[in-house]
């Protein structure tokens, strides 16, 4: 088969004529792209009409017509009589299912952290095939991609560990933290103006504080500040009303239990934070500490199953759910009312 010649393909009794370059556009790792290899040449019938090689494929011709048009035009047009399930099955056979999905739902991204707003939108930190880094937005009802906030210079978005929607400011908090990156970056994105409304990074931190790495972050319920935690279990606060403000670390807001060193080969469960009912909850090792009052002092601790460290937790309604690093172990607590300080 010549690289730029005409090719005739008989699919289930229906004859299609195209070019080798159109088939090659499917990619060398696909069945259609593989037809250009010498091994396929031996299977072609060189004595076809007009001297054009003809190949027979015993598959659905209606679906093949849709897929061939996709390779020719880059657009996906599916006639009403073609079943979506059958089309996906045939696309998988030919090795172009990703091409079909990309044409239908947009570019393919590898998602990371997720968040939801109150208007049925899903936000995800993404890394695309062609180095598109940023935050993708999807409609959670239709599943269609609605927007994409590309990562600006000096602002880490695609590798974010934590996303959180802030109703009060209509912004999305995006946090990329140690140890995923050497430095921590926290930003508030305004999708209405498509700009970074506020940002903070520990790059250039004074030497006295440079060893304090932010491991997790949450937006406080007052909508004016963020709470962060470092590897020494200190709580710190960032005022999002000022870009010049640094972290205010509070020595009284310190967890009482020390993290145990993970056995060799096991993944470390880093501290996580949550805010609920005016309280701050922080996990470390197998314990969740509860901080209350205007100074956020430690008021109580929660310790459940002897199932290893708590790797993540969340609060829904009046229940707190904690996931341990041992398989299929989850603790559930009722959240207590804030004490009077």
Legacy VTK file of the C-alpha trace (Angstrom):
# vtk DataFile Version 3.0
C-alpha trace
ASCII
DATASET POLYDATA
POINTS 341 float
0.000 0.000 0.000
1.531 3.296 -1.010
1.688 6.000 1.641
-0.346 8.514 -0.380
-2.325 6.152 -2.695
-5.950 5.293 -2.887
-7.326 2.466 -0.770
-10.564 0.551 -1.260
-12.091 -1.143 1.805
-15.023 -3.535 1.650
-16.756 -3.439 5.030
-19.531 -5.999 5.390
-20.255 -5.859 1.657
-20.202 -2.057 1.312
-17.206 -0.599 -0.519
-15.462 2.568 0.743
-12.647 4.364 -1.036
-10.206 6.635 0.800
-6.499 7.469 0.948
-3.638 6.008 2.909
-3.055 9.383 4.567
-6.631 9.410 5.923
-6.133 5.975 7.460
-2.740 7.040 8.837
-4.403 9.926 10.683
-5.991 7.359 12.990
-2.543 6.669 14.463
-0.016 3.877 14.116
-1.322 2.108 17.226
-4.825 1.674 15.730
-6.169 -1.084 13.538
-6.762 1.372 10.687
-3.257 2.795 10.982
-1.833 -0.723 11.031
-3.321 -1.339 7.582
-0.425 0.704 6.200
2.084 -1.899 7.404
3.648 -4.386 5.016
1.892 -7.297 6.726
-1.452 -5.881 5.613
-0.199 -5.486 2.051
-0.066 -9.243 1.719
-3.751 -9.412 2.578
-4.840 -6.807 0.063
-6.245 -7.696 -3.303
-4.032 -5.746 -5.699
-6.156 -6.629 -8.691
-9.079 -4.494 -7.654
-10.945 -2.141 -9.938
-8.645 0.533 -11.398
-5.606 -1.148 -9.873
-6.574 0.087 -6.381
-5.906 -2.371 -3.574
-9.042 -3.605 -1.845
-9.337 -4.959 1.695
-12.252 -6.793 3.246
-13.310 -6.218 6.876
-16.250 -8.197 8.229
-17.753 -5.424 10.385
-20.717 -3.013 10.490
-20.605 -0.732 7.391
-22.895 1.965 8.848
-20.569 2.580 11.806
-17.500 2.457 9.566
-18.999 5.252 7.454
-19.297 7.442 10.574
-15.735 6.684 11.686
-14.244 7.274 8.247
-16.029 10.648 8.056
-14.558 11.489 11.480
-11.046 10.801 10.165
-11.690 12.884 7.067
-13.294 15.937 8.700
-12.473 15.801 12.412
-16.199 16.113 13.184
-18.529 13.422 14.495
-21.899 13.147 12.736
-23.989 10.186 13.906
-27.174 9.427 11.903
-30.293 8.725 14.006
-30.366 5.073 12.942
-26.833 4.368 14.249
-26.877 3.120 17.843
-24.354 4.827 20.168
-23.451 1.557 21.874
-22.740 -0.176 18.575
-20.727 2.815 17.355
-18.536 2.749 20.482
-18.052 -1.008 20.082
-16.898 -0.563 16.477
-14.705 2.425 17.395
-13.009 0.256 20.045
-12.383 -2.451 17.438
-10.718 0.003 15.067
-8.780 1.676 17.911
-10.364 5.118 17.571
-12.663 5.199 20.611
-10.656 8.049 22.175
-11.090 10.006 18.939
-14.864 9.511 19.123
-15.004 10.589 22.751
-12.861 13.657 22.114
-15.074 14.722 19.208
-18.203 14.258 21.289
-17.147 15.593 24.679
-14.080 17.694 23.940
-10.357 17.066 24.577
-9.233 14.225 26.816
-7.906 15.299 30.214
-6.460 13.489 33.200
-8.427 14.870 36.164
-7.093 15.383 39.681
-8.882 17.163 42.524
-12.636 17.801 42.238
-15.089 20.396 43.558
-18.725 21.363 43.002
-20.542 24.688 43.152
-24.218 25.423 43.799
-25.068 25.664 40.098
-24.423 22.063 39.073
-20.877 22.653 37.853
-17.967 20.285 38.377
-14.431 21.671 38.631
-11.372 19.479 38.137
-7.648 20.136 38.075
-6.500 18.744 34.730
-3.528 17.760 32.676
-4.250 17.382 28.958
-2.561 15.333 26.273
-0.892 18.365 24.765
0.347 19.954 28.011
-2.857 21.883 28.689
-2.664 22.505 32.423
-5.491 24.193 34.276
-8.989 23.825 35.714
-11.724 22.252 33.619
-15.420 22.912 34.177
-18.212 20.471 33.318
-21.997 20.575 33.584
-22.908 17.792 36.013
-26.301 17.247 34.320
-25.288 17.056 30.655
-21.668 16.017 31.203
-20.523 18.559 28.630
-17.408 20.642 29.163
-18.383 24.257 29.822
-15.074 26.050 30.366
-11.336 25.696 30.885
-9.111 28.022 32.924
-5.614 27.680 31.509
-2.741 27.736 33.971
-1.071 31.181 33.924
2.708 31.530 34.428
3.790 31.153 38.053
0.464 29.678 39.155
0.222 25.894 39.616
-3.288 24.677 38.739
-3.092 21.389 36.839
-1.436 19.502 39.727
-3.748 20.873 42.438
-4.354 18.735 45.532
-7.422 20.631 46.753
-10.299 22.528 45.133
-13.064 24.294 47.057
-15.858 26.547 45.851
-16.391 29.751 47.880
-20.015 30.885 47.626
-19.383 34.243 49.287
-16.884 35.410 46.677
-17.969 33.210 43.733
-14.395 32.018 43.381
-12.675 28.654 43.320
-9.843 27.961 45.747
-7.058 25.978 44.063
-4.280 24.657 46.302
-1.141 22.833 45.135
0.873 21.807 48.154
3.942 20.037 49.467
5.024 17.249 48.927
3.448 17.151 45.445
5.485 20.252 44.637
8.544 21.709 46.340
6.619 24.915 47.054
2.967 25.535 47.878
0.618 27.647 45.750
-2.910 28.741 46.689
-5.097 30.807 44.352
-8.665 32.045 44.095
-9.976 31.926 40.521
-12.781 34.167 39.287
-14.338 32.471 36.255
-16.534 35.496 35.519
-13.545 37.728 34.718
-11.238 34.778 33.989
-8.542 36.075 36.305
-6.673 35.138 39.476
-8.471 37.168 42.158
-5.993 36.316 44.945
-2.882 34.188 45.308
-0.248 33.142 47.823
2.919 31.061 47.627
5.648 30.139 50.087
8.308 30.842 47.453
10.644 33.412 48.992
9.489 32.724 52.558
11.801 34.166 55.252
14.520 31.757 56.371
12.993 31.445 59.840
9.832 29.941 58.325
11.129 28.280 55.184
10.990 24.776 56.667
7.249 25.034 57.376
5.534 23.449 54.393
1.788 23.787 53.862
0.306 20.298 53.490
-3.421 21.100 53.295
-5.741 24.092 53.116
-9.431 24.933 53.483
-11.533 28.077 53.167
-13.067 29.192 56.442
-16.822 29.566 56.726
-16.521 33.324 57.263
-15.291 33.670 53.678
-12.465 35.970 54.758
-9.619 33.569 55.466
-8.036 30.218 54.714
-6.763 27.717 57.258
-3.595 25.736 56.506
-1.600 23.081 58.332
2.118 22.277 58.175
4.204 19.170 58.799
4.623 20.144 62.476
0.834 20.066 62.976
0.618 23.851 63.420
-2.476 25.623 62.164
-2.011 28.842 60.229
-4.343 31.412 58.689
-4.251 33.489 55.497
-6.328 36.634 55.033
-7.738 36.449 51.500
-8.703 40.131 51.631
-5.034 41.059 51.215
-2.491 39.764 48.709
0.385 40.948 50.880
-0.540 38.924 53.964
1.548 35.923 54.979
0.598 32.893 57.063
-0.177 33.657 60.708
0.932 30.505 62.523
-0.709 29.950 65.905
1.178 27.970 68.505
-1.964 27.382 70.578
-3.619 25.788 67.563
-1.425 22.715 67.617
-2.334 19.051 67.506
-1.340 17.101 70.590
-0.581 13.763 68.946
2.599 13.296 66.975
2.594 11.450 63.673
4.155 8.036 63.745
6.652 7.263 61.049
5.124 5.104 58.334
6.737 1.682 57.849
9.149 1.483 54.941
7.307 1.178 51.650
3.978 2.491 52.972
2.503 5.777 51.861
2.376 8.545 54.460
-1.085 9.884 55.323
-0.629 13.649 55.520
-2.864 15.888 57.667
-6.236 16.965 56.272
-8.528 19.825 57.325
-12.265 20.538 57.366
-14.401 23.386 58.728
-17.897 22.857 60.105
-20.139 24.762 62.472
-17.443 27.263 63.420
-14.987 24.501 64.306
-11.863 23.256 62.557
-11.184 19.525 62.273
-7.670 18.254 61.560
-6.498 14.671 61.084
-3.089 13.401 62.072
-2.083 9.762 62.335
-5.153 7.938 63.767
-6.707 10.972 65.484
-8.912 13.904 64.516
-8.435 17.062 66.585
-11.210 19.624 67.027
-10.426 23.347 67.404
-13.001 25.853 68.639
-13.456 29.483 69.594
-12.074 32.680 68.084
-8.498 31.583 68.829
-9.103 28.056 67.505
-7.759 26.239 70.561
-7.768 22.450 70.820
-10.940 21.394 72.649
-11.354 17.683 71.908
-9.971 14.713 69.990
-11.613 11.819 68.173
-9.944 8.440 67.994
-11.733 5.424 66.532
-10.741 2.082 65.037
-7.268 0.685 65.475
-6.911 0.544 61.718
-3.896 2.677 60.982
-3.601 6.322 60.041
-6.514 8.422 58.789
-5.800 9.237 55.144
-8.870 11.362 54.475
-12.130 12.472 56.064
-15.213 14.534 55.274
-18.227 15.986 57.071
-21.783 15.653 55.823
-24.669 16.959 57.893
-23.896 16.025 61.499
-21.680 13.057 60.616
-17.923 12.864 60.222
-16.546 10.052 58.052
-12.890 9.052 58.376
-11.100 6.731 55.946
-8.159 4.730 57.337
-5.210 3.454 55.358
-6.253 -0.123 56.100
-8.607 -1.439 53.450
-12.364 -0.991 53.916
-12.131 0.657 57.351
-14.234 3.792 57.869
-15.102 5.459 61.185
-18.257 7.532 61.600
-18.826 10.109 64.340
-21.553 12.588 65.174
-20.144 16.108 65.241
-20.582 17.684 68.645
-21.914 21.248 69.114
-19.287 23.963 69.637
-18.429 24.404 73.326
-18.800 27.759 75.048
-15.334 29.328 75.359
LINES 1 342
341 0 1 2 3 4 5 6 7 8 9 10 11 12 13 14 15 16 17 18 19 20 21 22 23 24 25 26 27 28 29 30 31 32 33 34 35 36 37 38 39 40 41 42 43 44 45 46 47 48 49 50 51 52 53 54 55 56 57 58 59 60 61 62 63 64 65 66 67 68 69 70 71 72 73 74 75 76 77 78 79 80 81 82 83 84 85 86 87 88 89 90 91 92 93 94 95 96 97 98 99 100 101 102 103 104 105 106 107 108 109 110 111 112 113 114 115 116 117 118 119 120 121 122 123 124 125 126 127 128 129 130 131 132 133 134 135 136 137 138 139 140 141 142 143 144 145 146 147 148 149 150 151 152 153 154 155 156 157 158 159 160 161 162 163 164 165 166 167 168 169 170 171 172 173 174 175 176 177 178 179 180 181 182 183 184 185 186 187 188 189 190 191 192 193 194 195 196 197 198 199 200 201 202 203 204 205 206 207 208 209 210 211 212 213 214 215 216 217 218 219 220 221 222 223 224 225 226 227 228 229 230 231 232 233 234 235 236 237 238 239 240 241 242 243 244 245 246 247 248 249 250 251 252 253 254 255 256 257 258 259 260 261 262 263 264 265 266 267 268 269 270 271 272 273 274 275 276 277 278 279 280 281 282 283 284 285 286 287 288 289 290 291 292 293 294 295 296 297 298 299 300 301 302 303 304 305 306 307 308 309 310 311 312 313 314 315 316 317 318 319 320 321 322 323 324 325 326 327 328 329 330 331 332 333 334 335 336 337 338 339 340
